[in-house]
Amino acid sequence: MANETNKTVAVVGAGVIGASIAFELQRRGFEVTLIDKGEPGKGTSYGNMASIALDFAAGSGPSTWKKLPRWLIDPEGPVWLRPGYAPKILPWFLRFLAAGRPARLREIEDAGMSLSRIALGDISNMLDAIGAPELMTEEGCLAIYETEAEFNADRGHLELMRRYGLEFEVLSNGAIQYYEPTLSPKVAKAVLLPDNKSIRDPYKLVVKLADAAKAAGANFVSGQVKNVERKSDGRTAVLLENGSRIEADKVILAAGVHTRFLAEALGEPIPLETERGYHTQIMQPGISMRYSVIWPHRAFMVTPTAGGIRVGGNVELAGLTAAPDFRRPRVLVRHAQRILPDLKVQDTSEWMGHRPALPDTIPIISPSSKMPGVFYATGHGHLGLTYSATTARLIADMVAGVKTSVDIKPFRISRY
């Protein structure tokens, strides 16, 4: 429960992370103000691939190093770097490579799995609390491999899942079509991940979280946050571009990749980059899918969500201001039709969003090292939805002064 002298909290950012935190704090008795320049859920959270991905894998490491040169020169590969952005991203990229050193890689895997182990239970509890358990599917995910060589190349990831006790089952030929008849018989192998559930509509989830927080008494303020400052009375003021101020006892910075600008203003810069992701939403796909499907070799997913089928993923490194390149999602749709030969592409929309990515691929869930009363919840990369409820619980524990159930040392901002 909230302490009477530290009861007001401002949450900056109304994506799935910020909305989850606002809901969790409000139901614990805090007085919450949720702030965003747009409507809840209309940013990056709007277009994610709706996957609760428990099989955490660090982005860097020897296997990635081997693939990266080929990916970067392949015009249809899973990583696209716009040449003009290369000099700007170089420092981040060097840190990314450093995070793949064997000793550091094991630390990162331990940290990521400490969240993954509890993420599904936390999301289930959160959905129950907002009265929306039906938003999560019963079915899991199929990782598919077109060839035996692709499967063998991913054995390291399977070993990681085995090491951390994640449930999975290797399928071949007819067994694959038993689970997902729409898949091509040319798919040589698949791995069933039964606990990698999906959300039926990620935008609707964020709206329901924000509505539940508001129903419990939270306020929503629309505005662009430009800075945070400490007041002489120990409280914190959130300053908006329109000149207004919101004062609170505690402030949570959960504005995705834009959090980096607020962190810089506080004197604690963080290497937060945007991994731009694309999707195509197909509302008349001509097929019905039970499972979400991920193709590791091509690094994209196909998920039944938002009333249709969504094809998306991959990474584009081009910064915040470059115009979208919608050739990218069209490449993914072509790949999807290769493994789903009956997939029709009718009544479609295309989207691009900004994943907030840190070079070591684990988030910052941490008090500020510079300003008392300020906390960070950012840098979740591809796992914002997956870690949303867990992040909310950990931040709420820190705000309330309660011992967290997870060691937060690996997620502290001071690691940078």
C-alpha positions in Angstrom: 0.0 0.0 0.0 1.1 3.6 -0.6 2.8 5.5 2.1 0.7 8.6 3.0 3.7 10.9 2.5 4.8 9.5 -0.8 1.5 8.7 -2.5 1.5 10.6 -5.8 3.2 9.2 -8.9 3.5 10.5 -12.4 4.1 7.9 -15.1 5.5 9.2 -18.4 4.6 7.0 -21.3 1.3 5.2 -22.0 2.5 2.2 -24.0 2.1 -1.3 -22.6 4.9 -0.7 -20.0 3.6 2.7 -18.8 0.0 1.6 -18.8 0.8 -1.6 -16.8 2.8 0.4 -14.3 0.0 3.0 -13.9 -2.6 0.2 -13.3 -0.4 -1.6 -10.8 0.4 1.5 -8.8 -3.2 2.7 -8.8 -4.5 -0.6 -7.5 -1.8 -0.5 -4.7 -3.3 2.8 -3.5 -1.1 5.4 -5.2 -2.5 8.4 -6.9 -1.4 8.1 -10.4 -1.1 10.5 -13.3 -0.4 8.9 -16.7 1.2 11.2 -19.3 1.6 10.7 -23.0 1.7 12.9 -26.1 -0.8 10.7 -27.8 -3.6 8.2 -26.8 -2.7 5.2 -24.7 -1.4 2.3 -26.9 -1.1 4.3 -30.1 2.7 4.3 -30.2 5.1 1.3 -30.5 2.7 -0.9 -28.5 0.1 -0.6 -31.2 1.9 -2.7 -33.7 3.9 -5.3 -31.8 3.6 -8.9 -32.8 1.4 -9.8 -29.8 3.8 -12.5 -28.6 4.6 -13.5 -25.0 8.0 -14.7 -25.8 9.5 -16.5 -22.8 12.4 -18.0 -24.7 14.8 -15.1 -24.0 17.8 -15.0 -26.2 20.5 -12.3 -25.9 20.9 -10.4 -29.1 24.7 -10.6 -29.3 27.0 -13.5 -29.1 29.2 -15.7 -31.4 26.2 -17.1 -33.3 25.0 -13.6 -34.1 28.5 -12.4 -35.0 28.7 -15.1 -37.6 25.4 -14.2 -39.2 25.6 -10.4 -39.0 27.8 -9.7 -42.0 25.6 -11.8 -44.3 22.4 -10.2 -42.8 23.7 -6.7 -43.4 24.5 -7.2 -47.1 21.3 -9.2 -47.8 18.6 -6.8 -49.1 16.0 -9.2 -47.8 17.8 -10.2 -44.6 16.5 -9.7 -41.1 18.7 -6.7 -40.2 18.8 -3.5 -42.4 21.2 -0.7 -41.7 20.7 2.5 -43.7 24.2 3.5 -44.8 23.8 7.2 -43.7 23.0 6.0 -40.1 26.0 3.8 -39.7 28.4 6.5 -38.2 25.7 7.4 -35.6 25.0 3.9 -34.5 28.6 2.8 -34.4 29.2 3.4 -30.6 26.0 1.5 -29.8 27.0 -1.3 -32.1 30.4 -1.6 -30.4 28.7 -2.0 -27.1 26.4 -4.6 -28.6 29.4 -6.6 -29.7 31.0 -6.3 -26.2 27.8 -7.7 -24.6 28.4 -10.9 -26.5 31.6 -11.9 -24.6 31.0 -15.3 -23.1 31.1 -14.3 -19.4 28.9 -11.3 -20.0 26.5 -13.3 -22.3 25.8 -15.8 -19.5 25.0 -12.9 -17.1 22.6 -11.4 -19.6 20.9 -14.8 -20.1 20.5 -15.2 -16.4 19.0 -11.8 -16.1 16.7 -12.2 -19.0 15.5 -15.6 -17.8 14.9 -14.2 -14.3 12.1 -12.1 -15.9 11.0 -14.8 -18.4 10.4 -17.4 -15.7 7.7 -15.3 -14.0 6.4 -13.3 -17.0 3.5 -15.6 -18.0 2.2 -15.8 -14.5 2.4 -12.0 -14.0 0.6 -11.3 -17.3 -2.1 -13.9 -16.4 -2.6 -12.2 -13.0 -2.7 -8.7 -14.6 -5.3 -9.8 -17.2 -7.5 -11.3 -14.4 -7.1 -8.0 -12.4 -8.5 -5.9 -15.4 -11.2 -8.5 -16.1 -9.8 -9.5 -19.5 -8.3 -13.1 -19.3 -9.8 -13.8 -22.7 -7.2 -11.5 -24.3 -4.6 -14.3 -24.0 -4.7 -17.3 -26.3 -4.6 -20.9 -25.1 -2.2 -21.9 -27.9 1.5 -21.2 -27.9 4.0 -20.6 -30.8 5.7 -22.8 -33.4 9.3 -22.0 -34.4 9.7 -23.4 -37.9 12.7 -24.4 -39.9 12.5 -24.9 -43.7 15.6 -27.1 -43.7 17.5 -29.4 -41.4 20.5 -27.0 -41.7 18.3 -24.1 -40.3 17.3 -26.3 -37.4 20.9 -27.3 -36.7 21.9 -23.7 -36.8 19.4 -22.9 -34.0 20.5 -25.8 -31.6 22.3 -23.3 -29.4 18.9 -21.6 -28.7 17.3 -25.0 -27.9 20.1 -25.8 -25.5 19.6 -22.4 -23.8 15.9 -23.3 -23.3 16.8 -26.7 -22.0 19.3 -25.2 -19.6 16.7 -22.9 -18.1 13.9 -25.5 -18.0 11.6 -24.1 -20.6 9.1 -26.5 -22.1 9.4 -27.3 -25.8 8.8 -30.2 -28.2 10.6 -30.9 -31.5 8.2 -31.8 -34.3 8.8 -33.2 -37.8 6.8 -33.5 -41.0 3.2 -34.6 -40.4 3.2 -33.6 -36.7 3.8 -30.0 -37.8 0.7 -30.0 -40.0 -1.3 -31.6 -37.1 -0.7 -28.5 -35.0 -0.9 -25.9 -37.8 -2.4 -27.3 -41.0 -1.8 -24.1 -42.9 2.0 -24.6 -42.9 3.7 -25.8 -46.0 4.7 -29.5 -46.0 8.1 -28.3 -47.1 8.8 -27.1 -43.5 11.3 -29.7 -42.3 11.2 -29.1 -38.5 9.3 -27.1 -35.9 9.6 -26.5 -32.2 6.4 -26.2 -30.2 6.7 -23.6 -27.5 3.4 -24.2 -25.5 3.9 -21.3 -23.0 4.7 -18.6 -25.6 1.1 -17.5 -25.7 -0.2 -14.5 -27.7 -2.4 -11.5 -27.0 -5.5 -11.3 -29.2 -5.1 -7.6 -29.6 -2.2 -5.7 -28.1 -3.7 -2.3 -28.6 -6.9 -3.4 -26.9 -4.8 -4.6 -24.0 -3.2 -1.2 -23.5 -6.5 0.5 -23.7 -8.0 -1.8 -21.1 -5.0 -1.3 -18.8 -5.4 2.5 -19.1 -9.1 2.4 -18.6 -8.8 0.1 -15.6 -6.3 2.5 -14.0 -8.6 5.5 -14.7 -11.6 3.6 -13.3 -9.6 3.1 -10.1 -8.9 6.9 -9.9 -5.9 7.6 -12.2 -5.7 10.7 -14.3 -4.6 10.9 -17.9 -2.8 14.0 -19.2 -2.0 14.5 -22.9 1.2 16.4 -23.5 4.9 16.1 -24.5 7.2 15.9 -21.6 10.4 17.8 -22.0 12.2 17.5 -18.6 11.9 16.5 -15.0 13.3 18.5 -12.1 13.7 18.1 -8.4 11.9 20.7 -6.1 13.2 22.0 -2.9 10.4 20.3 -0.9 11.6 16.9 -2.2 8.9 16.4 -4.7 9.5 16.1 -8.5 8.0 18.3 -11.2 7.3 16.9 -14.7 7.6 19.8 -17.2 5.5 19.7 -20.4 6.2 21.5 -23.7 3.0 23.5 -23.3 4.4 25.1 -20.1 2.3 23.1 -17.6 3.8 21.2 -14.7 2.8 18.1 -12.9 4.1 17.6 -9.4 4.4 14.2 -7.8 6.3 12.4 -5.1 7.6 9.8 -7.6 8.1 9.8 -11.3 8.4 6.8 -13.6 10.0 7.3 -17.0 8.6 4.7 -19.4 8.5 6.6 -22.7 10.2 3.9 -24.8 13.1 5.1 -26.9 12.2 8.8 -26.1 13.3 8.1 -22.5 16.8 8.6 -23.6 16.3 12.3 -24.1 14.8 12.6 -20.5 17.7 10.6 -19.2 20.2 12.9 -20.9 18.5 15.9 -19.4 19.0 14.3 -15.9 22.7 13.8 -16.6 22.6 10.0 -16.9 22.7 9.3 -20.7 21.8 5.7 -21.7 22.7 4.0 -25.0 19.0 3.6 -26.0 18.5 3.1 -29.8 15.5 2.4 -32.0 15.2 -1.0 -33.6 12.6 0.0 -36.1 10.1 -2.8 -36.7 7.4 -3.2 -39.4 4.2 -5.2 -39.8 1.5 -5.9 -42.3 -2.0 -6.5 -40.9 -4.0 -8.7 -43.2 -7.7 -8.6 -42.5 -8.7 -11.1 -45.3 -6.0 -13.7 -45.1 -8.0 -16.6 -46.5 -6.7 -18.9 -43.8 -7.3 -19.4 -40.1 -4.3 -20.0 -37.8 -4.3 -21.5 -34.3 -0.7 -20.8 -33.4 1.6 -17.9 -33.9 4.6 -18.9 -36.1 8.2 -17.6 -35.9 10.8 -18.3 -38.5 14.2 -17.8 -36.7 16.2 -18.0 -39.9 14.3 -15.0 -41.3 13.7 -13.4 -37.9 10.0 -12.6 -38.3 6.6 -13.8 -37.0 3.1 -14.5 -38.3 0.5 -14.0 -35.6 -3.3 -14.3 -35.6 -4.2 -11.0 -33.8 -6.3 -7.9 -34.0 -9.0 -9.6 -36.0 -6.7 -10.8 -38.8 -3.2 -12.1 -39.3 -0.2 -9.9 -38.7 3.2 -10.5 -40.4 6.1 -8.6 -38.9 9.5 -8.4 -37.2 13.0 -7.9 -38.3 15.1 -4.9 -37.5 15.9 -1.6 -39.3 18.6 0.7 -38.0 17.8 4.1 -39.3 17.1 6.3 -36.3 13.9 8.2 -35.2 13.4 10.6 -38.0 13.9 8.7 -41.3 10.8 8.0 -43.3 9.5 4.4 -43.2 10.6 2.1 -46.0 7.6 -0.1 -46.6 9.5 -2.3 -49.0 10.5 -4.1 -45.7 7.2 -5.5 -44.6 6.4 -6.6 -48.2 9.5 -8.7 -48.1 8.2 -10.3 -44.9 4.8 -11.0 -46.5 6.6 -12.8 -49.4 8.5 -14.9 -46.9 5.2 -15.6 -45.1 3.5 -16.9 -48.3 6.4 -19.3 -48.8 5.6 -21.1 -45.5 1.8 -20.4 -45.6 1.1 -21.1 -49.3 -2.6 -20.4 -49.0 -2.2 -17.0 -47.4 -4.1 -14.3 -49.2 -3.0 -10.6 -49.0 -6.2 -8.7 -49.0 -7.5 -5.7 -47.0 -4.1 -4.8 -45.6 -2.4 -2.0 -43.7 1.3 -1.4 -43.1 2.9 0.0 -39.9 6.3 1.0 -38.5 7.3 1.5 -34.9 10.3 2.1 -32.7 11.5 -0.7 -30.3 13.6 0.8 -27.5 16.8 -1.3 -27.6 19.8 -1.4 -25.3 23.0 -3.0 -26.5 22.9 -5.8 -23.9 19.3 -6.6 -24.8 18.0 -6.5 -21.2 15.9 -3.5 -19.9 16.5 -0.8 -17.4 14.2 -1.3 -14.5 15.8 0.9 -11.9 15.8 4.0 -9.7 17.6 6.9 -11.1 21.3 7.2 -10.1 21.0 11.0 -10.2 17.7 12.1 -8.9 15.8 10.6 -5.9 12.2 9.7 -6.6 12.7 9.1 -10.3 12.6 5.5 -11.8 13.2 4.1 -15.2 11.3 1.4 -17.1 12.7 1.3 -20.6 14.8 -0.6 -23.1 12.7 -3.7 -23.4 13.5 -4.2 -27.0 11.4 -7.0 -28.5 10.0 -8.0 -25.1 8.0 -5.1 -24.0 4.7 -7.0 -24.0 6.3 -10.1 -22.5 7.9 -8.2 -19.6 5.1 -5.6 -19.1 3.4 -7.0 -16.1 6.6 -8.1 -14.4 8.1 -4.7 -14.9 5.0 -3.1 -13.4 5.2 -5.3 -10.4 9.0 -4.6 -9.8 8.6 -0.8 -10.3 5.6 -0.7 -7.9 7.6 -2.6 -5.3 10.5 -0.2 -5.6 8.2 2.8 -5.4 6.5 1.3 -2.3 9.8 0.4 -0.7 9.1 -3.3 -0.9 11.8 -5.9 -1.5 11.5 -7.1 -5.1 11.1 -10.8 -5.9 13.8 -10.5 -8.6 17.4 -9.2 -8.1 17.3 -5.8 -9.9 21.0 -5.3 -10.0 21.4 -6.5 -13.6 18.7 -4.0 -14.7 20.1 -0.9 -12.9 20.8 2.2 -14.9 24.2 2.4 -13.2 25.5 -0.4 -15.4 26.0 2.2 -18.0 
